[in-house]
Amino acid sequence: MKKIEIGRKMRRVALLATVCAVAAGAGAQERLTLSVAECRKMALAHNEDLAKADNAVRQAELDKAVAFAGYLPKVDATAMGGYVSDMDMMGMELQMRGLYMAGISLTQPLYAGGQLKAGNKLADIGRECAEENRRKTRMEVIADADRAYWNYISVSRKVRMLDAYKQQMDTLYAQMEASLAAEMITENDLMRVSAKRSEIDYQWQKARNGANLCRLALCNVLGCGLETAIEPTDTALVLNPPAQMTASTALRPELQLLQKQVEAKEQQVKMTRADMLPKLALMGGYLYYGNVDVKTPTENGVFTQSLDDGFAQVMASVSIPILHWGENFRKVKKARLDVENAKLELQKNANLMDIEVRQAVQNVTDGYRLVETAQLTCRQADESLRVMRDRYRNAMCSLTDLLDTQSQWQQAQSNLIEAQAQYKIYETEYLKATGTLE
């Protein structure tokens, strides 16, 4: 029996230790307090796509350096050693047992039909495209961070609003219980209030679940642990009316990229045309050889001469394409069609971006009007609820009227929260659509 009792105590101790460990872990949960500006900064620091865009810029800079190296002379060194059998040359014996040769050469392109210039221009365009793509990625990251931040604030405010609504219904339920005890109301009235409380509890639970999902989405954007508790600081949404807005898309990175694509295709035409033009290069070098013996028979015997010498050379090379059966001409024609396609793509997407920015301007304008309407509706709902409560206490209205008024108050509060958060998102989307988010 004592052994059983000791075993039970040990299990209790183990259970208590486990509970304490879980509680300690919950207490050590990371908490993060941040503003929308800090949210943007963290998102930019931890985004994988932005890191890849940074790498693409570095690669483009390396491509530019590689393209520029085409203007510079190429210097190469060669060395060779070997064993060659003796050779008889017009009565002389040539021995190359252990022959070695070493040399250095230099090649300087003088004219490549414009290919080097076009290649360097393409490298410049590639670098500019990489920078514009990085700017585009930064704006996308900021827009995602803003959207996640304001959505989390919106749902969290709804949870707090429903907390206040629950307290109102709890107070009403307590009053109804007292009235039922005094036989001033029927049990059916109390059941109706109870049903309404259950409905609010359901809405409150849904809002809490939604807030947790929004928190997870925000944690993912920020690159922090999914268990991190986030406390936003920009919760006092003081919204200013929209200033004068422009509908220009000139600064959008997407438009810049399309324009750069047209420029790149034009340089590709020049690169292709270079295959039809002559190419001129200057070459020079020095070659040294040794360990070569020449044996010549004479009347007095064999005369042996060792050769260890070198020589320099300078040459000019010209390559002129003459007949390729129209191959290069057709390549140029095809490259020009690529330019035309790039221009058509630019025109099509420029029109779509113009529509997008106009829609963004309209969203900001309409969004602010919705906020003003929701604020007015909230003030009216607050006053209606105050009046209806006074009338219900004085038995001047029915329970149905009071419950309906409370539902209208809840809906008005919910609409205001959604309108304010959506307006902040519309502001970010407008800046992104005009290419001025940063």
Secondary structure, 3 states (H helix, E strand, C coil): CHHHHHHHHHHHHHHHHHHHHHHHHHHCCCEEEECHHHHHHHHHHHCHHHHHHHHHHHHHHHHHHHHHHHHCCEEEEEEEEEEEEEEEECCEEEEEEEEEEEEEEEEEEEECCCHHHHHHHHHHHHHHHHHHHHHHHHHHHHHHHHHHHHHHHHHHHHHHHHHHHHHHHHHHHHHHHHHHHCCCCCHHHHHHHHHHHHHHHHHHHHHHHHHHHHHHHHHHHHCCCCCCEEEECCCCCCCCCCCCCCCCCCCCHHHHHHHHHHHHHHHHHHHHHHHHCCEEEEEEEEEEEEEEEEEEEECCEEEEEEEEEEEEEEEEEEECCCCCCCHHHHHHHHHHHHHHHHHHHHHHHHHHHHHHHHHHHHHHHHHHHHHHHHHHHHHHHHHHHHHHHHHHHCCCCCHHHHHHHHHHHHHHHHHHHHHHHHHHHHHHHHHHHCCCCC
